[in-house]
Amino acid sequence: MIYITLLNIAVFQGIILGLVILKSSLFNSNSNKYLAYLLFTLSIILLNYVFEIQQVFTTYPLLHFTDNINWVFLMPAFLYLFVVNRIDHTKKYNQKKYLCFIPFAYSAVINIINDLDHVAGVYTFSESGLAIIKILGLIQLVLAITFIPSLPIYSYFMVRHLKDSQEKKWILTFLTIVSSVLIIWLITALAGFLLDYDISSTMSVIALFATFIIHWTAYIGIYKYKLAKDRDAIHNFLNNDSTISYPNLQIVETSIPQEYKESITADNLYFQKLELLCKDEQIYTDSTLNREKVAEKLGISAGYVSQIVNTITGDNFAHYINQYRVEAVKEMISNSEYDNYTLLTMGLESGFTSKTTFYKAFKKVTGQTPNEYKNALK
């Protein structure tokens, strides 16, 4: 009875924590949404396990449709996407993210087709049909053996891109815990399938570890604020309301554009500080400017800088800065004081490091080359 209660608490906590992460401005980010989806998935798996222990499927056989779907295929996918978004590699891996869900989609279709015969009795497979289902089931087994361990292992290599040592430490810990549970589950399931081994006691222990993942994530995420996009930002936001002090800069509510007033969050406030740095101090003219330098000026992490820019503008950090540089060049072209400047000199003065990067960025922002833009003004 106590065991079932622990599982039910974990299911409830996983769902609530997932909703908090998705809905709260303090935790809502591209990376954390995948963590929320992982918690929802884990909650569904635990709920199905509770139903199995309490023999709910006997009373309501149609629930087998949800139980027989291999939700576990989603966990490596969400874990991997959480890491990728955390290290701000979304541009590079965005086109490939849907590939992560192919094993789950394949498994779900196969199991639903099978359950329409065995559970719902919609139709009856012929002997040849059963043979095909068995072959497709073997493919599903191969996918489980290769896919479930591979994404967590690959995620370990991705974490090395994190520069914040504290963030890297807790994410590595989280990866280790979830990966261990997944691999132990896989080995146990294979033992039960291939060796006809009674896995009920082992699965009970695995379920307890799964509840630990949810409790630990709640503790780290809510109590320790590790899931927040930046702990310093959250501290400032919670303690300074809508005003954030900054050397030579101060942001008050009246300076915030109308589109941000409806939802004043830590993201918006720090983005306004970044805007002021660009507009008032022209930090973009520094050709060596990078995320780390901006993060140091703002007093936040480099990863959070990327997250802010991506969340509010939809662009990456480099493109955001290059837009300011391009605007500076456009102003120079329009100003007769710079008639003696070559276009390349204007680009270098605005912060670009070479002719190639300058022309490429200018064309991306304006749709024209610098020469075309200059000629159009004549």
C-alpha positions as CSV (number, residue, x, y, z in Angstrom):
1,M,0.0,0.0,0.0
2,I,2.8,2.4,0.9
3,Y,4.6,1.5,-2.3
4,I,1.5,2.3,-4.4
5,T,1.2,5.6,-2.5
6,L,4.8,6.5,-3.3
7,L,4.2,5.8,-7.0
8,N,1.0,7.9,-7.1
9,I,2.7,10.8,-5.4
10,A,5.5,10.7,-8.0
11,V,3.0,10.6,-10.8
12,F,1.1,13.6,-9.4
13,Q,4.4,15.5,-8.7
14,G,5.7,14.8,-12.2
15,I,2.6,16.2,-13.9
16,I,2.5,19.3,-11.6
17,L,6.3,19.9,-12.0
18,G,6.0,19.6,-15.8
19,L,3.1,22.1,-15.8
20,V,5.1,24.5,-13.6
21,I,8.1,24.4,-15.9
22,L,5.9,25.0,-19.0
23,K,3.8,27.8,-17.5
24,S,6.1,29.7,-15.2
25,S,8.1,32.5,-16.8
26,L,10.9,31.6,-14.3
27,F,11.5,28.2,-15.8
28,N,9.9,28.2,-19.2
29,S,12.6,27.9,-21.9
30,N,13.2,25.8,-25.1
31,S,15.4,23.4,-23.1
32,N,13.1,23.0,-20.1
33,K,10.0,22.3,-22.2
34,Y,11.6,19.0,-23.3
35,L,12.4,18.3,-19.6
36,A,8.8,18.9,-18.8
37,Y,7.8,16.5,-21.6
38,L,10.2,13.9,-20.2
39,L,8.5,14.2,-16.8
40,F,5.1,13.8,-18.3
41,T,6.3,10.7,-20.1
42,L,7.8,9.3,-16.9
43,S,4.5,10.0,-15.1
44,I,2.6,8.1,-17.8
45,I,4.9,5.1,-17.5
46,L,4.6,5.1,-13.7
47,L,0.8,5.5,-14.0
48,N,0.5,2.5,-16.3
49,Y,2.7,0.5,-13.9
50,V,0.3,1.4,-11.0
51,F,-2.6,0.3,-13.2
52,E,-0.8,-3.0,-13.8
53,I,-0.2,-3.6,-10.1
54,Q,-3.8,-2.8,-9.2
55,Q,-5.1,-4.9,-12.1
56,V,-7.0,-2.0,-13.6
57,F,-6.4,-3.4,-17.1
58,T,-8.4,-6.4,-16.2
59,T,-11.4,-4.2,-15.4
60,Y,-10.8,-1.8,-18.3
61,P,-9.0,-3.8,-21.0
62,L,-9.1,-1.0,-23.5
63,L,-6.5,0.8,-21.4
64,H,-4.1,-1.7,-22.8
65,F,-3.8,0.6,-25.8
66,T,-1.9,3.1,-23.6
67,D,0.0,0.5,-21.6
68,N,1.3,-1.3,-24.7
69,I,2.7,1.8,-26.3
70,N,6.4,2.0,-25.6
71,W,6.5,5.4,-24.0
72,V,10.1,4.7,-22.9
73,F,11.2,5.5,-26.5
74,L,10.3,9.1,-25.8
75,M,12.6,9.5,-22.8
76,P,16.0,9.4,-24.7
77,A,14.5,11.8,-27.3
78,F,13.4,14.3,-24.8
79,L,16.6,13.9,-22.8
80,Y,18.7,14.6,-25.9
81,L,16.7,17.6,-27.0
82,F,16.9,19.0,-23.4
83,V,20.7,18.9,-23.6
84,V,20.9,20.2,-27.2
85,N,18.7,23.2,-26.4
86,R,20.6,23.8,-23.1
87,I,23.9,24.3,-24.9
88,D,22.2,26.5,-27.6
89,H,22.9,24.1,-30.5
90,T,19.3,24.4,-31.8
91,K,20.3,25.8,-35.2
92,K,22.6,23.0,-35.9
93,Y,20.3,20.1,-34.8
94,N,16.9,21.6,-35.4
95,Q,16.4,19.8,-38.7
96,K,17.2,16.5,-37.1
97,K,15.1,16.6,-34.0
98,Y,12.1,14.9,-35.6
99,L,14.3,11.9,-36.3
100,C,14.4,11.3,-32.5
101,F,10.7,10.4,-32.5
102,I,10.7,7.9,-35.4
103,P,11.3,4.9,-33.1
104,F,8.4,5.9,-30.8
105,A,6.1,6.6,-33.8
106,Y,7.0,3.2,-35.3
107,S,6.5,1.4,-32.0
108,A,3.2,3.1,-31.4
109,V,1.8,2.2,-34.8
110,I,2.8,-1.4,-34.5
111,N,1.4,-1.9,-31.0
112,I,-1.9,-0.1,-31.9
113,I,-2.3,-2.3,-35.0
114,N,-1.6,-5.3,-32.8
115,D,-4.0,-4.2,-30.1
116,L,-6.9,-3.7,-32.5
117,D,-6.8,-7.5,-32.9
118,H,-5.8,-8.7,-29.4
119,V,-7.6,-6.0,-27.3
120,A,-10.4,-4.4,-29.3
121,G,-11.2,-7.4,-31.5
122,V,-11.8,-5.1,-34.5
123,Y,-10.3,-7.7,-36.8
124,T,-8.4,-11.0,-36.6
125,F,-4.9,-11.5,-38.0
126,S,-4.3,-14.4,-40.4
127,E,-1.2,-16.6,-39.9
128,S,0.7,-14.5,-42.5
129,G,-0.4,-11.3,-40.8
130,L,0.9,-12.6,-37.4
131,A,4.2,-13.5,-39.0
132,I,4.5,-10.0,-40.4
133,I,3.7,-8.5,-37.0
134,K,6.4,-10.7,-35.4
135,I,9.0,-9.5,-37.9
136,L,8.0,-5.9,-37.3
137,G,8.2,-6.6,-33.5
138,L,11.8,-7.8,-34.0
139,I,12.6,-4.5,-35.8
140,Q,11.1,-2.7,-32.8
141,L,13.4,-4.8,-30.5
142,V,16.5,-3.8,-32.5
143,L,15.4,-0.1,-32.3
144,A,15.1,-0.4,-28.6
145,I,18.6,-2.0,-28.2
146,T,20.3,0.7,-30.4
147,F,18.2,3.8,-29.9
148,I,17.6,3.8,-26.1
149,P,21.3,3.8,-25.1
150,S,22.7,5.7,-28.0
151,L,21.0,9.1,-27.5
152,P,21.9,9.4,-23.8
153,I,25.5,8.4,-24.6
154,Y,25.7,11.0,-27.4
155,S,24.2,13.6,-24.9
156,Y,27.2,13.1,-22.7
157,F,29.5,14.2,-25.5
158,M,27.2,17.3,-26.1
159,V,27.4,18.4,-22.5
160,R,31.1,19.2,-23.0
161,H,30.0,22.4,-24.8
162,L,28.6,23.8,-21.6
163,K,31.1,26.3,-20.1
164,D,29.3,26.9,-16.8
165,S,30.9,24.3,-14.5
166,Q,28.0,24.2,-12.0
167,E,25.4,23.8,-14.8
168,K,27.5,21.1,-16.4
169,K,27.8,19.3,-13.1
170,W,24.1,19.0,-12.4
171,I,23.2,18.2,-16.0
172,L,25.8,15.4,-16.0
173,T,24.3,14.1,-12.8
174,F,20.8,14.2,-14.2
175,L,22.0,12.5,-17.4
176,T,23.7,9.8,-15.4
177,I,20.6,9.1,-13.3
178,V,18.1,8.9,-16.2
179,S,20.5,7.0,-18.4
180,S,21.2,4.4,-15.7
181,V,17.5,3.8,-15.2
182,L,16.9,3.5,-19.0
183,I,19.7,1.1,-19.5
184,I,18.8,-1.0,-16.4
185,W,15.2,-1.1,-17.7
186,L,16.4,-2.2,-21.2
187,I,18.6,-5.0,-19.8
188,T,15.7,-6.2,-17.6
189,A,13.2,-6.1,-20.4
190,L,15.6,-8.1,-22.7
191,A,16.2,-10.6,-19.9
192,G,12.5,-11.1,-19.5
193,F,11.9,-11.4,-23.2
194,L,14.8,-13.6,-24.2
195,L,15.3,-15.7,-21.1
196,D,11.7,-15.9,-19.9
197,Y,12.9,-14.3,-16.6
198,D,10.5,-13.0,-14.0
199,I,11.2,-9.3,-14.0
200,S,8.5,-8.1,-11.7
201,S,10.7,-7.5,-8.6
202,T,13.4,-5.7,-10.7
203,M,10.8,-3.5,-12.3
204,S,9.5,-2.6,-8.9
205,V,13.0,-1.3,-8.0
206,I,13.3,0.5,-11.3
207,A,9.9,2.2,-10.7
208,L,11.3,3.5,-7.3
209,F,14.3,4.9,-9.1
210,A,11.9,6.6,-11.5
211,T,10.1,8.2,-8.6
212,F,13.5,9.4,-7.3
213,I,14.1,11.1,-10.7
214,I,10.9,13.1,-10.4
215,H,11.5,14.0,-6.7
216,W,15.2,15.0,-7.4
217,T,14.2,17.1,-10.4
218,A,11.6,18.9,-8.3
219,Y,14.2,19.6,-5.5
220,I,16.9,20.8,-7.9
221,G,14.5,22.6,-10.2
222,I,12.3,24.4,-7.7
223,Y,14.3,24.6,-4.4
224,K,17.7,25.0,-5.9
225,Y,16.6,27.0,-9.0
226,K,18.9,24.9,-11.2
227,L,16.2,24.7,-13.9
228,A,15.8,28.5,-14.0
229,K,17.4,30.0,-17.0
230,D,19.8,31.9,-14.7
231,R,19.9,31.9,-11.0
232,D,21.3,35.4,-10.7
233,A,18.6,36.7,-13.0
234,I,15.9,35.0,-11.0
235,H,17.4,36.4,-7.8
236,N,17.4,40.0,-9.2
237,F,13.9,39.5,-10.7
238,L,12.4,38.3,-7.4
239,N,14.1,40.9,-5.2
240,N,14.1,44.0,-7.4
241,D,10.7,43.7,-9.0
242,S,10.7,45.6,-12.3
243,T,13.9,47.7,-11.7
244,I,17.3,46.2,-12.2
245,S,20.4,48.2,-11.2
246,Y,23.4,48.2,-13.5
247,P,26.5,50.3,-13.7
248,N,25.6,53.5,-15.6
249,L,22.3,51.9,-16.7
250,Q,19.0,51.6,-15.0
251,I,15.9,50.0,-16.3
252,V,12.6,51.0,-14.9
253,E,9.1,50.0,-16.0
254,T,8.6,53.2,-18.0
255,S,11.6,52.4,-20.2
256,I,10.2,49.1,-21.2
257,P,8.5,49.0,-24.6
258,Q,4.7,48.5,-24.7
259,E,5.0,45.0,-26.1
260,Y,6.9,43.8,-23.0
261,K,4.8,45.5,-20.4
262,E,2.1,42.9,-20.5
263,S,4.6,40.2,-19.5
264,I,7.5,41.6,-17.5
265,T,9.9,38.7,-17.0
266,A,13.6,38.3,-16.2
267,D,14.1,37.6,-19.9
268,N,12.5,40.9,-20.9
269,L,14.4,42.9,-18.3
270,Y,17.8,41.5,-19.2
271,F,17.1,41.9,-22.9
272,Q,16.4,45.6,-22.3
273,K,19.8,45.9,-20.6
274,L,21.3,44.3,-23.7
275,E,19.5,46.7,-26.0
276,L,20.8,49.6,-24.0
277,L,24.3,48.3,-24.2
278,C,24.0,48.1,-28.0
279,K,22.2,51.4,-28.5
280,D,24.0,53.6,-25.9
281,E,27.4,52.0,-25.7
282,Q,27.7,50.5,-29.2
283,I,29.3,47.3,-27.8
284,Y,28.7,45.7,-31.2
285,T,31.7,47.7,-32.6
286,D,34.0,45.5,-30.6
287,S,35.1,42.9,-33.2
288,T,35.9,40.4,-30.5
289,L,32.5,40.7,-28.9
290,N,31.0,37.3,-27.9
291,R,28.4,35.8,-25.6
292,E,30.9,35.5,-22.7
293,K,31.8,39.3,-22.8
294,V,28.1,40.3,-22.9
295,A,27.3,37.8,-20.1
296,E,30.0,39.4,-18.0
297,K,28.6,42.9,-18.6
298,L,25.1,41.7,-17.7
299,G,26.1,39.6,-14.7
300,I,24.5,36.4,-16.1
301,S,25.7,33.3,-17.8
302,A,26.6,33.0,-21.5
303,G,24.0,30.3,-22.0
304,Y,21.3,32.6,-20.6
305,V,22.4,35.4,-23.0
306,S,21.7,33.1,-25.9
307,Q,18.4,32.0,-24.4
308,I,17.2,35.5,-23.9
309,V,18.0,36.6,-27.5
310,N,16.5,33.4,-29.0
311,T,13.3,33.6,-26.9
312,I,12.6,37.3,-27.5
313,T,13.9,37.8,-31.1
314,G,13.8,34.3,-32.5
315,D,17.4,34.8,-33.7
316,N,20.7,33.6,-32.4
317,F,23.2,35.9,-30.7
318,A,25.5,36.4,-33.7
319,H,22.7,37.5,-36.0
320,Y,21.3,39.8,-33.4
321,I,24.6,41.6,-33.0
322,N,25.2,41.7,-36.8
323,Q,21.9,43.5,-37.3
324,Y,23.2,46.4,-35.2
325,R,26.4,46.3,-37.2
326,V,24.6,46.4,-40.5
327,E,22.4,49.3,-39.3
328,A,25.6,51.2,-38.3
329,V,27.0,50.6,-41.8
330,K,23.7,51.8,-43.4
331,E,23.9,55.0,-41.4
332,M,27.5,55.6,-42.5
333,I,26.6,55.1,-46.1
334,S,23.8,57.7,-45.8
335,N,26.1,60.2,-44.0
336,S,28.2,62.4,-46.2
337,E,30.9,62.6,-43.4
338,Y,31.9,59.0,-44.4
339,D,32.1,59.6,-48.2
340,N,35.9,59.0,-48.0
341,Y,35.4,55.6,-46.3
342,T,35.3,52.4,-48.4
343,L,32.5,50.0,-47.7
344,L,34.9,47.5,-46.1
345,T,36.3,50.2,-43.8
346,M,32.7,51.0,-42.7
347,G,32.1,47.3,-42.0
348,L,35.3,47.0,-40.0
349,E,34.5,50.1,-38.1
350,S,31.1,48.6,-37.2
351,G,32.6,45.5,-35.7
352,F,32.8,43.0,-38.6
353,T,36.1,41.0,-38.7
354,S,36.4,40.5,-42.4
355,K,35.0,41.4,-45.8
356,T,33.4,38.0,-46.1
357,T,31.5,38.1,-42.8
358,F,30.5,41.7,-43.5
359,Y,29.1,41.1,-47.0
360,K,27.3,37.9,-45.9
361,A,25.7,39.5,-42.9
362,F,24.7,42.6,-44.8
363,K,23.0,40.5,-47.6
364,K,21.3,38.4,-45.0
365,V,19.8,41.4,-43.1
366,T,19.0,43.7,-46.1
367,G,18.7,41.3,-49.0
368,Q,21.3,43.4,-50.8
369,T,25.0,43.6,-51.0
370,P,26.6,46.8,-49.6
371,N,27.3,48.0,-53.1
372,E,23.7,47.4,-54.2
373,Y,22.4,49.2,-51.2
374,K,24.8,52.2,-51.7
375,N,23.9,52.4,-55.4
376,A,20.2,52.3,-54.6
377,L,20.6,55.4,-52.4
378,K,22.0,57.5,-55.3
